[in-house]
Amino acid sequence: MNLKDIKAKILEEIASTEKQITDYEELTKPISPNDAIGRVSRIDAINNKSVNEASLRQAKTKLANLNRVLERFGSNDFGICLKCKQAIPVGRILIRPESLLCVNCAS
């Protein structure tokens, strides 16, 4: 796996995460009290909205981290754990490109 493939993976993950954010933003729009969906359905909709809001926050955090990783790409800091300053294994970068920490520091 070369750097070009890793960068492509990061860019692919950024595009996917941006789409997720758009989808979650649509799902977290306010529920109008005038919508005739029934009391139980309204409670379910409110619960689903809360879950989607949490997912939206996670996706935004992931996107911010992906952008940080992309900014570091090509520099001496790319692939280096922010905490212990050791190299992050390539396998971890490919599985979780948004990772800024090695497995030990992330635990």
C-alpha positions in Angstrom: 0.0 0.0 0.0 1.5 3.3 -1.1 0.8 6.9 0.0 -1.3 7.5 -3.1 -3.7 4.7 -2.0 -3.8 6.0 1.6 -4.7 9.5 0.4 -7.4 8.0 -1.9 -8.8 6.2 1.1 -8.9 9.3 3.2 -10.6 11.3 0.4 -13.1 8.5 -0.1 -13.9 8.5 3.6 -14.3 12.3 3.7 -16.8 12.1 0.8 -18.7 9.3 2.5 -18.8 11.1 5.9 -20.0 14.4 4.2 -22.9 12.4 2.7 -23.7 10.9 6.1 -23.8 14.3 7.6 -26.2 15.6 4.9 -28.4 12.5 5.5 -28.4 13.0 9.3 -29.1 16.7 9.0 -32.2 15.8 7.1 -33.2 13.2 9.7 -32.8 15.7 12.6 -35.0 18.4 11.3 -37.7 19.5 13.9 -40.9 17.5 14.1 -43.8 19.8 13.7 -46.5 19.3 16.4 -49.1 19.8 13.6 -48.0 16.6 11.8 -50.7 14.0 12.4 -48.5 11.1 13.1 -50.1 9.9 16.4 -48.8 10.0 20.0 -46.8 6.8 20.0 -45.3 7.5 16.5 -44.4 11.0 17.7 -42.5 9.6 20.7 -40.7 7.1 18.4 -39.9 10.0 16.0 -38.5 12.1 18.9 -36.4 9.1 20.1 -35.1 8.5 16.6 -34.3 12.2 16.3 -32.1 11.9 19.4 -30.3 8.9 18.0 -29.7 10.7 14.7 -28.5 13.8 16.4 -25.9 11.7 18.3 -24.8 10.1 15.0 -24.6 13.6 13.4 -22.3 14.8 16.1 -20.1 11.7 15.7 -20.0 12.1 11.9 -19.0 15.8 12.3 -16.2 14.8 14.7 -15.0 12.1 12.3 -15.0 14.6 9.4 -13.0 17.1 11.5 -10.4 14.4 12.3 -10.3 13.3 8.6 -9.6 16.8 7.6 -6.8 17.1 10.2 -5.3 13.8 8.9 -5.5 15.2 5.3 -3.7 18.4 6.4 -0.9 16.3 7.9 -0.7 14.1 4.8 2.7 14.3 3.2 4.3 16.0 6.2 6.6 14.4 8.8 3.7 14.3 11.2 1.5 12.1 9.0 0.9 8.7 10.6 2.4 9.7 13.9 0.4 9.4 17.1 -0.4 12.7 18.7 0.1 11.4 22.2 3.1 9.0 22.2 4.7 10.3 18.9 5.1 6.7 17.6 4.1 5.6 14.1 0.5 4.5 13.7 0.4 1.2 11.8 -0.7 1.4 8.2 -3.4 -1.1 8.8 -5.0 1.2 11.4 -4.8 4.1 9.1 -6.6 2.1 6.3 -9.3 0.8 8.7 -9.8 4.1 10.5 -8.3 6.9 8.4 -9.5 9.5 10.9 -7.3 8.0 13.6 -4.9 10.5 15.2 -3.8 8.1 17.9 -2.2 4.6 17.9 -4.2 1.7 19.3 -2.5 1.9 22.7 -3.1 5.6 23.2 -6.7 5.4 21.9 -7.5 2.7 24.4 
